[in-house]
Amino acid sequence: MGLPLVEERDTEDDVLQWRVKDKLFVWERPLRQGDIAALGESAPDGPILAARTPDVGAKAALLADNPKVYFTTPHFDGYPAVLVRLDEIEVKELAELVVEAWLGRAPRRVAKQYLADRR
């Protein structure tokens, strides 16, 4: 919520979403039955967050870099987003992931100003 223009929404299913200018960039993502079936025994039972990535290449890099933290399901095949095991990710890494997701969805002018202010 500390990022410019961020709005938190609660869906009908009581799932929180964070948007910038109505563009979804991070959201809670409980596993669905199809996800659990696809993941089998590797399906996590803790809280899960979904985060947009710049593209599917960045998604692949995160998945390869730290499979203990990042994962995906067939539902997200071809979609630039990763699923995150919240009880496995370090706070600093989570903050970086959220900022990167926000930067990819925020208006360019706002993102540019945010980066300039951080220097």
ChimeraX commands (.cxc) that place a marker at each C-alpha (Angstrom):
marker #1 position 0.00,0.00,0.00 radius 0.5
marker #1 position 3.03,2.27,0.25 radius 0.5
marker #1 position 3.40,2.39,-3.52 radius 0.5
marker #1 position 1.75,5.22,-5.48 radius 0.5
marker #1 position -1.79,4.73,-6.76 radius 0.5
marker #1 position -2.21,1.30,-5.14 radius 0.5
marker #1 position -5.69,0.18,-4.27 radius 0.5
marker #1 position -6.50,-2.91,-2.20 radius 0.5
marker #1 position -9.66,-4.81,-3.11 radius 0.5
marker #1 position -11.45,-7.67,-1.47 radius 0.5
marker #1 position -13.14,-10.01,-3.94 radius 0.5
marker #1 position -16.45,-11.79,-3.47 radius 0.5
marker #1 position -14.41,-14.84,-2.36 radius 0.5
marker #1 position -12.64,-12.77,0.35 radius 0.5
marker #1 position -9.37,-12.81,-1.61 radius 0.5
marker #1 position -7.29,-9.66,-1.46 radius 0.5
marker #1 position -5.98,-8.03,-4.62 radius 0.5
marker #1 position -3.66,-5.07,-5.09 radius 0.5
marker #1 position -4.06,-2.93,-8.18 radius 0.5
marker #1 position -2.47,0.15,-9.65 radius 0.5
marker #1 position -4.79,2.23,-11.84 radius 0.5
marker #1 position -7.12,-0.78,-11.91 radius 0.5
marker #1 position -4.35,-3.11,-13.18 radius 0.5
marker #1 position -3.84,-6.21,-11.05 radius 0.5
marker #1 position -0.24,-6.75,-9.99 radius 0.5
marker #1 position -0.33,-8.88,-6.81 radius 0.5
marker #1 position -3.11,-10.99,-5.31 radius 0.5
marker #1 position -3.78,-13.74,-2.81 radius 0.5
marker #1 position -4.12,-17.03,-4.68 radius 0.5
marker #1 position -5.44,-19.98,-2.71 radius 0.5
marker #1 position -4.96,-23.23,-4.60 radius 0.5
marker #1 position -8.00,-24.60,-6.40 radius 0.5
marker #1 position -8.84,-28.28,-6.73 radius 0.5
marker #1 position -7.31,-28.39,-10.22 radius 0.5
marker #1 position -4.11,-26.82,-8.92 radius 0.5
marker #1 position -3.86,-29.36,-6.11 radius 0.5
marker #1 position -4.47,-32.23,-8.52 radius 0.5
marker #1 position -1.79,-30.92,-10.89 radius 0.5
marker #1 position 0.78,-30.32,-8.13 radius 0.5
marker #1 position 0.14,-33.56,-6.28 radius 0.5
marker #1 position 2.25,-34.03,-3.16 radius 0.5
marker #1 position 4.22,-30.87,-3.91 radius 0.5
marker #1 position 1.15,-28.69,-3.39 radius 0.5
marker #1 position 1.90,-26.23,-0.58 radius 0.5
marker #1 position -0.53,-25.86,2.28 radius 0.5
marker #1 position 0.49,-22.40,3.46 radius 0.5
marker #1 position -0.52,-18.96,2.21 radius 0.5
marker #1 position 0.13,-18.21,-1.46 radius 0.5
marker #1 position 0.52,-14.93,-3.29 radius 0.5
marker #1 position 0.47,-14.45,-7.05 radius 0.5
marker #1 position 2.61,-11.73,-8.61 radius 0.5
marker #1 position 2.89,-10.43,-12.14 radius 0.5
marker #1 position 6.27,-10.69,-13.80 radius 0.5
marker #1 position 7.54,-8.55,-16.68 radius 0.5
marker #1 position 7.23,-11.50,-19.06 radius 0.5
marker #1 position 7.30,-15.30,-19.15 radius 0.5
marker #1 position 11.11,-15.23,-19.37 radius 0.5
marker #1 position 11.34,-13.43,-16.02 radius 0.5
marker #1 position 8.83,-15.92,-14.64 radius 0.5
marker #1 position 10.99,-18.84,-15.83 radius 0.5
marker #1 position 14.06,-17.27,-14.23 radius 0.5
marker #1 position 12.33,-16.95,-10.84 radius 0.5
marker #1 position 11.06,-20.52,-11.03 radius 0.5
marker #1 position 14.53,-21.84,-11.86 radius 0.5
marker #1 position 16.31,-19.64,-9.32 radius 0.5
marker #1 position 14.31,-20.59,-6.24 radius 0.5
marker #1 position 11.79,-23.44,-6.65 radius 0.5
marker #1 position 11.38,-23.63,-2.88 radius 0.5
marker #1 position 9.73,-20.18,-2.98 radius 0.5
marker #1 position 8.32,-19.83,-6.50 radius 0.5
marker #1 position 6.08,-22.23,-8.36 radius 0.5
marker #1 position 3.33,-22.29,-10.96 radius 0.5
marker #1 position 0.38,-24.39,-12.04 radius 0.5
marker #1 position -0.98,-25.28,-15.47 radius 0.5
marker #1 position -3.57,-22.52,-15.00 radius 0.5
marker #1 position -0.74,-19.98,-15.31 radius 0.5
marker #1 position 1.00,-21.57,-18.32 radius 0.5
marker #1 position 1.89,-18.82,-20.80 radius 0.5
marker #1 position 0.88,-16.11,-18.32 radius 0.5
marker #1 position 3.49,-13.74,-16.82 radius 0.5
marker #1 position 2.90,-14.46,-13.13 radius 0.5
marker #1 position 4.41,-16.64,-10.44 radius 0.5
marker #1 position 2.96,-18.16,-7.32 radius 0.5
marker #1 position 4.84,-17.53,-4.09 radius 0.5
marker #1 position 4.96,-19.61,-0.93 radius 0.5
marker #1 position 4.68,-16.76,1.56 radius 0.5
marker #1 position 6.05,-18.80,4.44 radius 0.5
marker #1 position 9.24,-19.51,2.43 radius 0.5
marker #1 position 10.16,-16.08,1.04 radius 0.5
marker #1 position 12.35,-13.55,2.81 radius 0.5
marker #1 position 10.69,-10.20,3.51 radius 0.5
marker #1 position 13.26,-8.28,1.45 radius 0.5
marker #1 position 12.79,-10.57,-1.55 radius 0.5
marker #1 position 9.00,-10.30,-1.27 radius 0.5
marker #1 position 9.24,-6.51,-1.20 radius 0.5
marker #1 position 11.40,-6.55,-4.34 radius 0.5
marker #1 position 8.95,-8.88,-6.09 radius 0.5
marker #1 position 5.99,-6.64,-5.23 radius 0.5
marker #1 position 7.80,-3.50,-6.40 radius 0.5
marker #1 position 8.79,-5.18,-9.68 radius 0.5
marker #1 position 5.21,-6.33,-10.22 radius 0.5
marker #1 position 3.97,-2.81,-9.49 radius 0.5
marker #1 position 6.55,-1.22,-11.83 radius 0.5
marker #1 position 5.33,-3.44,-14.65 radius 0.5
marker #1 position 1.73,-2.29,-14.26 radius 0.5
marker #1 position 2.03,1.32,-13.05 radius 0.5
marker #1 position 1.78,4.23,-15.48 radius 0.5
marker #1 position 5.23,4.92,-16.92 radius 0.5
marker #1 position 5.37,8.48,-15.60 radius 0.5
marker #1 position 4.51,7.33,-12.06 radius 0.5
marker #1 position 6.99,4.44,-12.18 radius 0.5
marker #1 position 9.74,6.71,-13.48 radius 0.5
marker #1 position 9.11,9.23,-10.69 radius 0.5
marker #1 position 9.08,6.46,-8.08 radius 0.5
marker #1 position 12.47,5.18,-9.27 radius 0.5
marker #1 position 13.93,8.70,-9.37 radius 0.5
marker #1 position 12.74,9.36,-5.80 radius 0.5
marker #1 position 14.44,6.17,-4.55 radius 0.5
marker #1 position 17.91,7.25,-5.69 radius 0.5
marker link #1:1,2 radius 0.2
marker link #1:2,3 radius 0.2
marker link #1:3,4 radius 0.2
marker link #1:4,5 radius 0.2
marker link #1:5,6 radius 0.2
marker link #1:6,7 radius 0.2
marker link #1:7,8 radius 0.2
marker link #1:8,9 radius 0.2
marker link #1:9,10 radius 0.2
marker link #1:10,11 radius 0.2
marker link #1:11,12 radius 0.2
marker link #1:12,13 radius 0.2
marker link #1:13,14 radius 0.2
marker link #1:14,15 radius 0.2
marker link #1:15,16 radius 0.2
marker link #1:16,17 radius 0.2
marker link #1:17,18 radius 0.2
marker link #1:18,19 radius 0.2
marker link #1:19,20 radius 0.2
marker link #1:20,21 radius 0.2
marker link #1:21,22 radius 0.2
marker link #1:22,23 radius 0.2
marker link #1:23,24 radius 0.2
marker link #1:24,25 radius 0.2
marker link #1:25,26 radius 0.2
marker link #1:26,27 radius 0.2
marker link #1:27,28 radius 0.2
marker link #1:28,29 radius 0.2
marker link #1:29,30 radius 0.2
marker link #1:30,31 radius 0.2
marker link #1:31,32 radius 0.2
marker link #1:32,33 radius 0.2
marker link #1:33,34 radius 0.2
marker link #1:34,35 radius 0.2
marker link #1:35,36 radius 0.2
marker link #1:36,37 radius 0.2
marker link #1:37,38 radius 0.2
marker link #1:38,39 radius 0.2
marker link #1:39,40 radius 0.2
marker link #1:40,41 radius 0.2
marker link #1:41,42 radius 0.2
marker link #1:42,43 radius 0.2
marker link #1:43,44 radius 0.2
marker link #1:44,45 radius 0.2
marker link #1:45,46 radius 0.2
marker link #1:46,47 radius 0.2
marker link #1:47,48 radius 0.2
marker link #1:48,49 radius 0.2
marker link #1:49,50 radius 0.2
marker link #1:50,51 radius 0.2
marker link #1:51,52 radius 0.2
marker link #1:52,53 radius 0.2
marker link #1:53,54 radius 0.2
marker link #1:54,55 radius 0.2
marker link #1:55,56 radius 0.2
marker link #1:56,57 radius 0.2
marker link #1:57,58 radius 0.2
marker link #1:58,59 radius 0.2
marker link #1:59,60 radius 0.2
marker link #1:60,61 radius 0.2
marker link #1:61,62 radius 0.2
marker link #1:62,63 radius 0.2
marker link #1:63,64 radius 0.2
marker link #1:64,65 radius 0.2
marker link #1:65,66 radius 0.2
marker link #1:66,67 radius 0.2
marker link #1:67,68 radius 0.2
marker link #1:68,69 radius 0.2
marker link #1:69,70 radius 0.2
marker link #1:70,71 radius 0.2
marker link #1:71,72 radius 0.2
marker link #1:72,73 radius 0.2
marker link #1:73,74 radius 0.2
marker link #1:74,75 radius 0.2
marker link #1:75,76 radius 0.2
marker link #1:76,77 radius 0.2
marker link #1:77,78 radius 0.2
marker link #1:78,79 radius 0.2
marker link #1:79,80 radius 0.2
marker link #1:80,81 radius 0.2
marker link #1:81,82 radius 0.2
marker link #1:82,83 radius 0.2
marker link #1:83,84 radius 0.2
marker link #1:84,85 radius 0.2
marker link #1:85,86 radius 0.2
marker link #1:86,87 radius 0.2
marker link #1:87,88 radius 0.2
marker link #1:88,89 radius 0.2
marker link #1:89,90 radius 0.2
marker link #1:90,91 radius 0.2
marker link #1:91,92 radius 0.2
marker link #1:92,93 radius 0.2
marker link #1:93,94 radius 0.2
marker link #1:94,95 radius 0.2
marker link #1:95,96 radius 0.2
marker link #1:96,97 radius 0.2
marker link #1:97,98 radius 0.2
marker link #1:98,99 radius 0.2
marker link #1:99,100 radius 0.2
marker link #1:100,101 radius 0.2
marker link #1:101,102 radius 0.2
marker link #1:102,103 radius 0.2
marker link #1:103,104 radius 0.2
marker link #1:104,105 radius 0.2
marker link #1:105,106 radius 0.2
marker link #1:106,107 radius 0.2
marker link #1:107,108 radius 0.2
marker link #1:108,109 radius 0.2
marker link #1:109,110 radius 0.2
marker link #1:110,111 radius 0.2
marker link #1:111,112 radius 0.2
marker link #1:112,113 radius 0.2
marker link #1:113,114 radius 0.2
marker link #1:114,115 radius 0.2
marker link #1:115,116 radius 0.2
marker link #1:116,117 radius 0.2
marker link #1:117,118 radius 0.2
marker link #1:118,119 radius 0.2
view
